[in-house]
Amino acid sequence: MDTLRIACLQSSARETANAACERTEEMIRDAAAQGAKILCTQELFTTPYFCKTQDPGLFDLAEAIPGPSTTRLQALAKELGVVLVLSLFERRAAGLYHNTAAIVDADGALLGRYRKMHIPQDPGFEEKFYFTPGDLGFRAWETAFGRIGVIICWDQWYPESARLTAMRGAEIIFCPTAIGWLPEEKPALGEAQRNAWLRVQQGHAVANGCFYAAINRVGTEGTTEFWGNSFVSDFTGTLIAEGSGSSEEVLIAECDLKALEDHRRMWPFFRDRRIDAYGDLTQRFLENS
């Protein structure tokens, strides 16, 4: 397959998992009707962004994988013959929860899961209370339509996340996310924060010679205004699809996998890596000596 159409499902929160799945099903059918073959939700698509406070009762929002939401959408993936990346709150065991993406192939089979590795802790983003850091490493999967990798939100700021995912052979990296502004920060820092978010991820696409798709939510939840702007970047950092800052939408992008192959031959970053010189990356910090 020389070209591949993908879709970012940019949505706002729904109050229940059932309502979220109903809306997501509508968007999946819309994307499939437009020829999309690999589709990705926003981060934690089955719930509002609940990490604004520390509340033990909110662990009830988590579900097993496979579980009600994944099983429901696995059936739809099989019906439509599409690959799905579904980001949700995983209950692994009592007291053990993850921020997880389930990868569903076009025959409805659950290919695997990715558990968010980097967990933030900021005012309004109390994620360390809810999520155990991922323990599956950085991965990629051979789907019916191409080899893809997944990282989640805070992972996007770490070049190691995208690098190790690309080193698994990912041609497209999907990044479900939930990022927005706090009202006290937006006037002075809002534009700079969003631009930094865009640029660092475009850089991942360039440095790893891959397509990169970021899927954000929209809408205001509590005091947080999620800024949308889902996008797909090609391997030169060029945005080939851009979403709005405030509207739900199905964002479609055409990925030229043949052009990606040709580009990697002329920009052989993996060939020229000095793997003998990178051992210090496993250290927390390097003291002056």
N, C-alpha and C positions, 0 to 999 in steps of 0.2 A: 504494500500500500504506500504510494508516494505521498499522498496528502491525507490528512485526518482532521475532521471537524470535531472540536470539543466545545463544552459549554460550562460556564460558571453560573451557578444558580444563586444570584444575589437577592436575599429576602430579608424581611423583618421578622421579629419574634412573634410566635403564637403562644397562647397561654397553656396549651396542653400538647403533649406529644402527638395525639391523634390529629388535632388541628394542624400541627406543623407537617405531619406526614401527608395530610390531604392537600395542603398547599404545595408541598414538594412534589407530590405526584402530578399535579397540574403542570408544574414547571418542567418536570421530566418529559411529560408527553409533548409539551410545546417544543422543547429542545430536540427531541427525537424526530418530530415532524419536520424540523429544519435540517435534519441530517446529521445531528451531533451523535457521535459514537461513544465518547467518554465524557461523563458529567460529574461535577463536583459541587457539593453543598458548602455553605458557610460553616464556620466552626460552631459546634454545639447546636446544630440546626433544630433539634427536637425541643429545645427549651429557650426561655429568655436567658440573657446573660446573668446567671444567678450569683456570680462570684463577687458581687458588690459588697456583701457583708459575710461574716462568718456565722452560719446558722446550721447546726447539726441536722435539723429537719430537712434541709435541702438535699441531703444525700438520698432521699426518697425519689429524687428525679432520675437517678441513675438506673440503667437497665443492662442486663447481660447481653453479650454478643456471642452467638446469635441470640436474638431476643425479639420482642414484638415489632420494633421499628425496622430492624434489619431484615427479619423474615418477610415482612410485608413488602419491602422494597426489593428484596431479592426476586420475588415473584414478578414484580413489574419489570425488572431488568431482563428476566427471561422472556417475558411477553414481548418486549420491544427490541430485544437483542442489543442492549446497550451496557456499557461498563459504568458502574457507579462508585464514587468515593463519598462515603457517608460519615460525617464527623459528629460524634455524640459522646455523652457522658457514660462511661462504662463502669458497671458494677462487676468487679472481679470476685470479691468476697466481702463479707462484713468487715468494714473498716479499711478496705482496700479498693480504691477507685482510680480510674485513669481518664484522661482526655484522649479519646481514641478515634482513629479513622478506620472504618471497615471498608475493604476493597472487594467489590462484587463484580464478577466477570459477566460476560454477555449471556451465559447460559444460566445465570442465577446463582452460580456457586460462589461461596465465600472464599476468596483467594487468600485472605489474610487480614492482618490489622497492623496499624502503626500507632504506637503510644507516644504522645507528646513527650519529648525529652527534656526540654528546658521549661521550667515552671516559674512564671513571674510572681512578684509580690509587690504591689503598689496600692495606694489608696484607690478604692473602687475596683481593684483587680486582685482579689484575695485568693489567688489560685493555689498557693501552697497549702492552704487549709483543706482544699478539696481533692487535689490531684497528686497521686504518687508519680514521681518521674518515670518515664518510660524505661522498659527493660528489654525491649526487642531490638534495639539498635536502629540504624538507618537502613532502609530496605527499598527494593524495587520489585515489581511484579510484571511478568509477561502476560498481558491481557490478550483478548481476541483481536485487539486493534493496535497494539504497540506496547512498549515497555515503559511503565510509569513508576514514579516515586511520589511519596507524600511526606511533607513536614507540616507542622501545625503552629501557626501564629508566632509565639515568642521565639520559636526555632528560627524564624526568618531573619533574625538579627545576627545569627552566627554563621559565618561562611563555612564552618566545618559541616554544618547540617546539610547544606546543598551539595558540598563537595563529596561527602561520603555517599549521599544518595545518587549523585551522578556516577560515582565510581562503581555503583552496582549496575550501571548500564541504563539508567533512566533517560529516556528521550524527552519526556515531559515531567516536570516537577509540579505537583499541585500543592497549594498551601491554603487550606481553610483557615480563616482568621476572624477575630472579633476585636476590632481596634477602633477607638474613637477618642473624642475630646472630652475633657472635663471642663465645665463652664469657666472656671477660674483661669484655665490655661489657654483657652482657644484664642482670645484676642491677641495675645503677645506671641504665642508659640504655635498656634494651630497650623498655619501654612508650612512652617518649617518642619513640624512633626510629620505631616502627611508627605511632604517632599522627600524627607529622609526615608520614610517607609517605601516609597516608590523606588528611590534610587538604589537602596541596598539590594532590593530584590531584582531589579534590572541588572545589577552587577553580578548577581548569582547566575543569571542566564548567560551573560557574556563569559564569565570566568569558567563556566562549565560547558559551554557550547551546547545549550539545551533550550527548549521552550519552557516557560515558567508561567504558571497561572495562579493568581492570588484571588481568593473569593472572600469578600468581607460582607458583613451584614449592614443593614441600614435601619434608621429609626432612632428615636430617643427612648432610652430605658432608664428610669430614674433620672439621674443627672448626667448620664453619659450619652453623648450624641455620636452614634456610629457613623463613620464617614463614607461607607460604601467604596466607590472608586475601584471596584474589582477590575482586574486587568489581565491580559495575556501579553507577555513579552516574547519576542523571538530571540535567537541566539546572538544577535547584535545589540540587544537592549532596546530595540524598537518596539513600541507598544502597538500591537496589531489589533487589539480590541480594548476598549475602555468603557467602564460603566459610569453611571451617574453617581452623585454624592448622596442622593436622597430617595431614589425610586427603586422598587423591586423590579428586577428584570432578568431575563435569560440572555446572557452575554455569549455570543457565538464567535469562535475564532477558527480560522483555517490554518493548520500546521503543516508545512511542507517538509515531510520527513526526508525526502530525497535531497532537498537543499541543505538540511541539517547534516546529512552524511557528507555532502560535498564540502561544507564549511569546516567540519571537523578534520577533514583531510588536509586542508590548507592552514588551519589554526590548531595544531596538534598539542594542545595544552597538557594532555595526559602523557604524551610521549616525553615531554621536556620537564616534567616534574622531577625535582631533586629529592627523591624519596629517602636518600641517604642522609639528608640534612634536616629533616623535619622532626626528629625525635623529641625536641624540646616542647613541641605542641602538647604533649601529654602532661606538662607541668602546669600548675595553677598560675604561676608568675615567675619570671626570671629575675633574680636579684642581681644587682650590679656586682661585677667581680673583675 
